[in-house]
Amino acid sequence: MIPSFLWKTLFGAHFDVGTYGTLAPLLILYAITTGVYSLSSVIITYEMSRKIANTSWVQLAFSGMLAFGVYLLHNTLHQVILVQLV
């Protein structure tokens, strides 16, 4: 639905959407990653609401590690998604 030139402008010249065969596995992996992150956020929020544990620092630490990991490994979209999943 979005023209190829817009993808290249927003994400760089190396982002090729000419063949959706290479894009589909990334979208599936990103959907799995987003699901895992969402589930962990819900669990942490639930634990915090019940005052069972003070886990807000854990979420903050993992967010910092995620940003640092993406900073180190960001050559391809596949690397970025794998860093988020790990």
Secondary structure, DSSP 8 states (H G I E B T S, - for coil): ---HHHHHHHH-TT---S-HHHHHHHHHHHHHHHHHHHHHHHHHHHHHHTTS---HHHHHHHHHHHHHHHHHS-SSHHHHHHHHH-
